[in-house]
């Protein structure tokens, strides 16, 4: 019967982390690691699983990712037949009758009340009751799997929230670009109308210029014709040496 009720120490957390990483790296399961640590620290595997997911795991995310990569490399080396199967590194002792007695439930509840804060109490209580009311080999994997699936659900919801925020930003930006494109189209139409108007005015000015030039050419020709038709004035000198105009 596991009666450990003191708080977790740094050494306990380190042992838990090293054991979990070793099990993951060598192809075992985290549940098997929790059982090994629980037997070493005289704690339940559920308490170890809760401590790992609630506190310790966040400090070893990179190490856990590296251990999973090493496990995949090991599986590729050993082949699918050997490397693809989970192998348990630790075989826990068989549970005794005292492990599933009701008084044991009350004792474990009191132990965890001193270990966890008020915000995590309900989750810790579910682990303790599930561990005590059923055989360890049947209920413990389901309970811890549920706890780990909660982390996955939380991560999924956070990612969905991030995607929704990104979608809202993209939607707002799309609306802004639509308005900007609409304004540019209107401005383009106005400029095209101005260009068309200027082209029409330019054509009219060209016609007026050509008409004016034709009028000036005709006037010039008329002046030249009048000068050519007009007779030349003749002068003669009188006896005194003065010039006088001769009659035509």
For each residue, the residues with C-beta under 8 A, 3 or more apart:
1: 96 98 99 104
2: 38 42 43 44 99
3: 42 107 111
4: 41 42 43 111
5: 110 111 114 115
6:
7: 114 115
8: 12 13 51 55 115
9: 12 13
10: 13 14
11: 14 15
12: 8 9 15 16 41
13: 8 9 10 16 17 51 55 56
14: 10 11 17 18
15: 11 12 18 19 37 40 41
16: 12 13 19 20 33 37 48 51 52 56
17: 13 14 20 21 52 56 59 60 63
18: 14 15 21 22
19: 15 16 22 23 33 36 37
20: 16 17 23 24 30 33 34 37 52 60 64
21: 17 18 24 25 60 63 64 67
22: 18 19 25 26 33 89
23: 19 20 26 28 29 30 32 33 36 89 90
24: 20 21 28 30 33 64 67 68 71
25: 21 22 67 70 71 74
26: 22 23 71 74 87 89
27: 71 74 75 83 85 86 87
28: 23 24 32 33 86 87 88 89 90
29: 23 32 33 86 88
30: 20 23 24 33 34 49 52 144 148
31: 34 35 45 49 140 141 144 145
32: 23 28 29 35 36 88 89 90
33: 16 19 20 22 23 24 28 29 30 36 37 89 90
34: 20 30 31 37 38 45 46 48 49 52 140 144
35: 31 32 38 39 45 48 90 92 136 140
36: 19 23 32 33 39 40 89 90 92
37: 15 16 19 20 33 34 40 41 43 45 48
38: 2 34 35 41 42 43 44 45 47 48 92
39: 35 36 42 90 92 93
40: 15 36 37
41: 4 12 15 37 38 48
42: 2 3 4 38 39
43: 2 4 37 38 47 48
44: 2 38 47 48 108 127 128 131
45: 31 34 35 37 38 48 49 92 131 136 140 144
46: 34 49 50 127 128 130 131 140 143 144
47: 38 43 44 50 51 111 112 115 124 127 128
48: 16 34 35 37 38 41 43 44 45 51 52
49: 30 31 34 45 46 52 53 127 140 143 144 147 148
50: 46 47 53 54 116 120 123 124 127 147
51: 8 13 16 47 48 54 55 56
52: 16 17 20 30 34 48 49 55 56 57
53: 49 50 57 147 148 150 151
54: 50 51 57 116 120 123
55: 8 13 51 52 58 59
56: 13 16 17 51 52 59 60
57: 52 53 54 60 61 64
58: 55 61
59: 17 55 56
60: 17 20 21 56 57 63 64
61: 57 58 64 65
62: 65 66
63: 17 21 60 66 67
64: 20 21 24 57 60 61 67 68
65: 61 62 68 69
66: 62 63 69 70
67: 21 24 25 63 64 70 71
68: 24 64 65 71 72
69: 65 66 72 73
70: 25 66 67 73 74
71: 24 25 26 27 67 68 74 75
72: 68 69 75 76
73: 69 70 76 77
74: 25 26 27 70 71 77 78 83
75: 27 71 72 78 79 80 83 84
76: 72 73 79 83
77: 73 74 83
78: 74 75 81 82 83
79: 75 76 82 83
80: 75 83 84
81: 78 84 85
82: 78 79 85
83: 27 74 75 76 77 78 79 80
84: 75 80 81
85: 27 81 82
86: 27 28 29
87: 26 27 28
88: 28 29 32 91
89: 22 23 26 28 32 33 36
90: 23 28 32 33 35 36 39
91: 88
92: 35 36 38 39 45 136
93: 39
94:
95: 99 100 135 136 137
96: 1 99
97: 100 101
98: 1 101 104
99: 1 2 95 96 104 132 136
100: 95 97 104 132 133 134 135
101: 97 98 104 105 132
102: 105 106 132
103: 106 107
104: 1 98 99 100 101 107 108 132
105: 101 102 108 109 128 129 132 133
106: 102 103 109 110
107: 3 103 104 110 111
108: 44 104 105 111 112 128 131 132
109: 105 106 112 113 125 128 129
110: 5 106 107 113 114
111: 3 4 5 47 107 108 114 115 128
112: 47 108 109 115 116 121 124 125 127 128
113: 109 110 116 121
114: 5 7 110 111
115: 5 7 8 47 111 112 124
116: 50 54 112 113 120 121 124
117: 120 121
118: 121
119:
120: 50 54 116 117 123 124
121: 112 113 116 117 118 124 125
122: 125 126
123: 50 54 120 126 127 147
124: 47 50 112 115 116 120 121 127 128
125: 109 112 121 122 128 129
126: 122 123 129 130 143
127: 44 46 47 49 50 112 123 124 130 131 143 147
128: 44 46 47 105 108 109 111 112 124 125 131 132
129: 105 109 125 126 132 133
130: 46 126 127 133 134 139 140 142 143
131: 44 45 46 108 127 128 134 136 139 140 143
132: 99 100 101 102 104 105 108 128 129
133: 100 105 129 130 139
134: 100 130 131 138 139
135: 95 100 138 139
136: 35 45 92 95 99 131 139 140
137: 95 140
138: 134 135 141 142
139: 130 131 133 134 135 136 142 143
140: 31 34 35 45 46 49 130 131 136 137 143 144
141: 31 138 144 145
142: 130 138 139 145 146
143: 46 49 126 127 130 131 139 140 146 147
144: 30 31 34 45 46 49 140 141 147 148
145: 31 141 142 148 149
146: 142 143 149 150
147: 49 50 53 123 127 143 144 150 151
148: 30 49 53 144 145 151 152
149: 145 146 152 153
150: 53 146 147 153 154
151: 53 147 148 154 155
152: 148 149 155 156
153: 149 150 156 157
154: 150 151 157 158
155: 151 152 158 159
156: 152 153 159 160
157: 153 154 160 161
158: 154 155 161 162
159: 155 156 162 163
160: 156 157 163 164
161: 157 158 164 165
162: 158 159 165 166
163: 159 160 166 167
164: 160 161 167 168
165: 161 162 168 169
166: 162 163 169 170
167: 163 164 170 171
168: 164 165 171 172
169: 165 166 172 173
170: 166 167 173 174
171: 167 168 174 175
172: 168 169 175 176
173: 169 170 176 177
174: 170 171 177 178
175: 171 172 178 179
176: 172 173 179 180
177: 173 174 180 181
178: 174 175 181 182
179: 175 176 182 183
180: 176 177 183 184
181: 177 178 184 185
182: 178 179 185 186
183: 179 180 186 187
184: 180 181 187 188
185: 181 182 188 189
186: 182 183 189 190
187: 183 184 190 191
188: 184 185 191 192
189: 185 186 192 193
190: 186 187 193 194
191: 187 188 194 195
192: 188 189 195 196
193: 189 190 196 197
194: 190 191 197 198
195: 191 192 198 199
196: 192 193 199 200
197: 193 194 200 201
198: 194 195 201 202
199: 195 196 202 203
200: 196 197 203 204
201: 197 198 204 205
202: 198 199 205 206
203: 199 200 206 207
204: 200 201 207 208
205: 201 202 208 209
206: 202 203 209 210
207: 203 204 210 211
208: 204 205 211 212
209: 205 206 212 213
210: 206 207 213 214
211: 207 208 214 215
212: 208 209 215 216
213: 209 210 216 217
214: 210 211 217 218
215: 211 212 218 219
216: 212 213 219 220
217: 213 214 220 221
218: 214 215 221 222
219: 215 216 222 223
220: 216 217 223 224
221: 217 218 224 225
222: 218 219 225 226
223: 219 220 226 227
224: 220 221 227 228
225: 221 222 228 229
226: 222 223 229 230
227: 223 224 230
228: 224 225
229: 225 226
230: 226 227
231: 248
232:
233: 245
234: 245 246 248
235: 243 244 245 246
236: 243 244 246
237: 241 242 243 244
238: 241 242 244
239:
240:
241: 237 238
242: 237 238
243: 235 236 237
244: 235 236 237 238
245: 233 234 235
246: 234 235 236
247:
248: 231 234
